[in-house]
Amino acid sequence: MSIRNFDALFRPKSIALIGASNRPHSVGAVVADNLFTSGFKGPVMPVNPHETAIRSTLNYRSVADLPTAPDLAVIATPAPGVPAIIAELGEKGCRAAVVITAGFGEVESGHELHQAMLDAARPHLMRIVGPNCIGLISPHAGINASFAHLTPDKGDIALVSQSGAIVTAMLDWASERGIGFSHVISLGDMSDVDFGDLLDYLSTDRTTRAIFLYVENITHAKKFMSAARTAARAKPVIVIKSGRSAAGAKAAHSHTGALAGSDVVYDAAFARAGLLRVSKLEEMFEAAATLATGVRIRGDGLTIVTNGGGAGVMAVDALEAFGGRLADLDPETIEALDAFLPANWSRANPVDIIGDAPGERYAKTLETLLSRKSDDATLAIFCPSAITDPHEVAQAIVDVAGRHRGAPVLTNWLGGRGVQSARDLFADNRIATFESPTKAIRAFMHLVRYRRNQENLMETPAAGVAISHHAIKAAHDMIAAVLAEGRTVMTEPEGKELLSLFGIPIVETFRAATPQEAAERFEAIGHPVALKILSKDISHKSDVGGVRLGLRSAEEVREAAETMLARISAAFPDADIEGFTVQRLVDMRDAHELIAGIATDVTFGPVLLFGRGGKAAEVINDRTIGLPPLNSVLARRMIDRTRVSKLLAGYRDVPAAAAGTIEDVLVRLSEMIVHLPEITELDINPFLATSEGVVALDARVAVRPCAPGRDRLAIHPYPHELEREITLKDERRFLLRAIRPEDEIALAEMVSRCTPEDLRLRFMGPMKVFPHQTAARFTQIDYDREMAFVATDPGSAYGMGTIYGVVRVVSDPENEKAEYAVLVRSDMKGQGLGYGLMRAILAYAARRGLREVYGEVLRENTGMMRMARHLGFETGRYELGSDTAHVVFDVAKAAEWDGAEVLE
């Protein structure tokens, strides 16, 4: 990820247009017209070998003739000449280019041109947008470096799209509605600048309050996820993804692989990053309009206030269709409303306050609801009548909402020209307003989904799962043995043993080489059994008659085995049949048949699947996808997104599934993905859940050789390899490890045991409380762009031990510089722990390839200043009147540190 030279893209001091033209309706002429007429304050320098002037502006015959190096170049020349132009611009000192030209990927020679263009740009660190795009527009800077048919108004929405056609359509749509943009970027073929880069830039851009993405495909999943998660914490990011096919799953070895279609993986990725996905352009603007007002909801219930019963019914129908929930009206609220509403009001939600309701009635009703039901959103609907003034009612709503700042209020004024002044009033006061009940409800559900996605970024999980090094090594040895035999699919017993190594409950399974041995196994088990064929060449055993259930005697088992063997041998004469497996039949009464497993997506790598299991898993199609690594909260979210989750909660005389057991299995599968890169597919089906626990009845595992260090995961997992111990000068030992989401409570406890003075010096201001959101932000980090080490007791479980100190570095998008911060519990100061933490994080910075670690330290923080000097930080000059010092560490000095030495 990199935003290097993005100032040249979005804030250039000069622009060159290579391929400018006077020929009417040509791309070069349209771009020239847009550049000259959009209000750019710097020089625009057209380049064309055959013209004297472009639009009465002096033309230059070549790049070499330019009087100065342009910050930004816009290229609209034939593709074969573009690499040479890029090289010439780079030599001139140009730092960024928008390549509008097409022809770089459509034919084989285009791929060579594409690479030649990148090769020409690389020595100069020149950034390229495109090729095959319509360009870039930044209205606040007066830049329209595109061949779009209009220049949009200034606004606070950034649009990033792979499709040029979508850009022009959205500009048209927005222009009609008076919607402006901060930036509009057409990415085209994304040769260099991509979604991840732009999300990094836009997340801190002060002119941008919301980000729109039109996505056709993601090319660098890991970079995208890291940037998207960062951007989503700062502002709403709304995405449309075209293409909902599940092509790619046809050759899957397992149900899991077949079910994990590409579009549902994109859904999971967007949700995991905290983005809001919508399906239509109109929805995108609706969502942005709602979120940009600043309205946020704390619950998922909706209360509807209306003066028309029919409109209320329409809203309820839409709410049900979109999966929403009407808030309950408690008796106290009904009694409060009874005090002033007409006797024939609905006395239920929707709150129908009757057709003649004036502004005062709306105001009292809304005041009552907002005072009593602050966690719910309220939708006010107005149906025009000759009795009431729509503007007067709107003003009443505005007044009440103003007294309840931040209260989630949405409005729908039905009608056309007669209610436009009311809609304008709402817009002026940043109250979301919509033209129909359906649009208002859809906007409310956008808020619900956005809130849920944001909560995924902030919730505190339960204590984490730790898999022993012995189990991981044994699993690797098993997989290596399978691959050494030239196999890519494990047998059922092998698959179950693999699950057992990672702590996933399995039903005990016995092998039998012959029908007679299978019968003898029944005698040892002594209960009804399931008999299955055992063959490395047969994956889906039930599809070929290789499964018999409910066998209740040894003779039954023997006969079933003989029949099975004869039938399968005749149907599959080339199959290598090793015998049978015999397992105790699990009591299926009140058991839920589930499916859980692992699949590999072409874009996002390994993913987890959970849903309704059994033979009809594909037909029922009740499943959800999650991206690893998972914790207990994310696993619970996966389960909640399925229809079967309602059954798992219990119904009638069927008890609920044992709490936490399914989440635990999903978290353990996530650990398998992290530790066993050879697994491409894993299928637990059926996977039974009862009130007593869970058990895997069957397992299919597909594997392949995997190069060491292969970067497979879209989200960086917990770095086990960074765990190490240090010894302080009093011989006390501590484990230094990366912080985890489960550490939130322990971190808050550590902060509570620090003195107010120590906290003031660390946070450069008084801190009375350490709120959940702050603690969650400090513990739920992106290991791709920041790192934090905590000092805890050796052997303590993740999320369960005491934290004595924490140190962190947050790097820039270029991975060159990082800012550090350190805090040691007040009663641990003077023991050398701060030095140990700092040495460890500086050693990490060296391994990461950072060049510089810096910090801002209060001048009165003499302890920190002394430690910084001792470690080799250099102190910059104090600015006049400043009470902070800027300290800088050359990371090359830490190349030999490992953070594990005895500290004296």
Secondary structure, DSSP 8 states (H G I E B T S, - for coil): ---TTHHHHHS-S-EEEET---STT-HHHHHHHHHHHTT--S-EEEE-TT-SEETTEE-BSSGGG-SS--SEEEE-S-GGGHHHHHHHHHHHT--EEEE----SSSSHHHHHHHHHHHHHHGGGT-EEE-SSS-EEEEGGGTEEEE--SS---EEEEEEEES-HHHHHHHHHHHHHTT--EEEEEE-TT-SS--HHHHHHHHTT-TT-SEEEEEES--S-HHHHHHHHHHHHHHS-EEEEE-----TT-TT-SSHHHHH--HHHHHHHHHHHHT-EE-SSHHHHHHHHHHHHTT---SSSEEEEEES-HHHHHHHHHHHHHTT-EE----HHHHHHHHTTS-TTS-SSSSEE--TT--HHHHHHHHHHHHHH-TTSEEEEEE---SSS-HHHHHHHHHHHHHHSTT--EEEEE-SSGGGHHHHHHHHHTT-EEESSHHHHHHHHHHHHHHHHHHHHTT----------HHHHHHHHHHHHHHHHTT-SB--HHHHHHHHHHTT--B--EEEESSHHHHHHHHHHH-S-EEEEEEETT-S-GGGGT-EEEEE-SHHHHHHHHHHHHHHHHHH-TTS-EEEEEEEE----TT-EEEEEEEEEETTTEEEEEEEE-STTHHHH--EEEE-SS--HHHHHHHHHTSTHHHHHT-BTTB----TTHHHHHHHHHHHHHHH-TTEEEEEEEEEEEETTEEEE---EEEE----TT----SS----GGG-EEEE-TTS-EEEEEE--GGGHHHHHHHHHTS-HHHHHHHHTS--S---HHHHHHHHS--TTTEEEEEEE-TT--TTTS-EEEEEEEEE-TTSSEEEEEEEE-GGGTTSSHHHHHHHHHHHHHHHHT-SEEEEEEETT-HHHHHHHHHHT-EE----TT--EEEEEEEGGGGTT--S-SB--
